[in-house]
Amino acid sequence: PFFVAALAYLFLRNYPQYMAGVILLGIAPCTASVLFWNHVAEGDDASGVLMVAVNSLMILILYPPLASVLLGVGDVPVPFLALASSVGVFVGLPMVLGYISKKELVKRKGEEWFETRYLIWTKDMGMIGLLGTLILLFSFKGELILTQPFIVLLISIPLVIEFFSIYGLAHYISWLKGLSYEEATPVSLISSSNNFEVAIAVAITVFGIDSGAAFATVVGPLIEVPIMLALVKISLRTKHIFKGGA
């Protein structure tokens, strides 16, 4: 978070709203989509799920205070209560409802029905909801993307640096510690990626859907897909240097 905040200040200090959006992106560790990239890169799925679960708890506990401090340092003060309530609604509430729904549905329908029917349906609904949010945001900001590519590039620079720097550091440390490729891959990919869903939700709630902060968070998923593809390729290319790598 501090590294991303420093990059955001370095490149976007003259654009406070965009800087705030990049900071909100950098604070949130990835909790969902990175599992797909980890699987494609042939990383250990169980380790990935465990790290994602820990990240969810970290967002719930650390996101509001970190966002409040780092946005304040960047001269974009935001009330802590507004951040905490946003995270509570978009992260805490789904976690509680997910726990309750699993407990009740498994009791009524059984474990097999829950895993083969319910989870697949909710996964699809989640993607539809995220897609709807992105479409709504692009309907407000699509013209800015087309008419001001310099702004998009400026927002992208700190995010690209973050992705590759954190990935490279995590990959190197994992190799240094003697981790196997399957263990190192989720560490590297999860460390470098961001939870843009949470960042978008918080930016919309705190700054408004038509704000520069919300727009900056939308740039995140735009560049994340090609970057994650590149990181997966790098992971597979460097597989042989790790313990047990072929």
C-alpha positions, 0 to 999 in steps of 0.5 A: 500500500505504501509503495503504491501510494508513493507512486500515485503521489509521484505521478498524480499529485496534480490530479488528487481524484485520480491519485485517490483512486490509484491509492484505493486500488493499491490498498486492496489485495486481490481476493477472487480473480487471481485464483484463475490466474494462479490456476492457469500458471499451474500454481498450488490452488489450495495455497491460493485459496488460503491466501485469498481468505487471509486477504479478505480478512485483511481488507476488512480490518486494515483497508479503512485505516490505511485508506484514511491515512494514505489519502490524508497524506495525499491531501485527499482527506476522507472520513474514516467512518465513510471508509469503514461503512463502505468496507463493512457493506461491500466486504463484511456483509457479504462474508457474514451472509455467505457464512449464514447461507452456506450453513443453512443451505448445506443443512437443508440441501446437502454439501453436494448441491451447495457445491455443484449448483449454488456456488456456480449460480452465485459465481455467475451472478457476481460476474454479472454484477461486476460487469454491470457496474463496469458498464455503468461506469464506462457509460459515464467515463467512456468519453474521457477514455477516448478523448483524454488517453494521456490521463489513462496513461498517467493513471496506468503508469503507477499501476504497471510499475506496482504490478511488475515490481511487487511480482518480481520482488515476491518471485525473487524472495520465494526463489531465495527461500527455496519454495517450490514453483507451485508454492511460489506462484500464488505468492507472486501473483496474489502479492502483485494483483489488486481487488478492483471490485472493492476499490470501485465500490469504495470509490463510488460510495465515498467520491461518487460514480462521476468522480475522478477516483471512480474513473481511476479504479476502472482503469485498474481492470482495464490493464490488469488482464493483459498484465496478469497474462504477462505475469503468468507467462513469466511464471511459466517461463521461470518454472525451471529455476524453482525447486522441483520445477520442470 
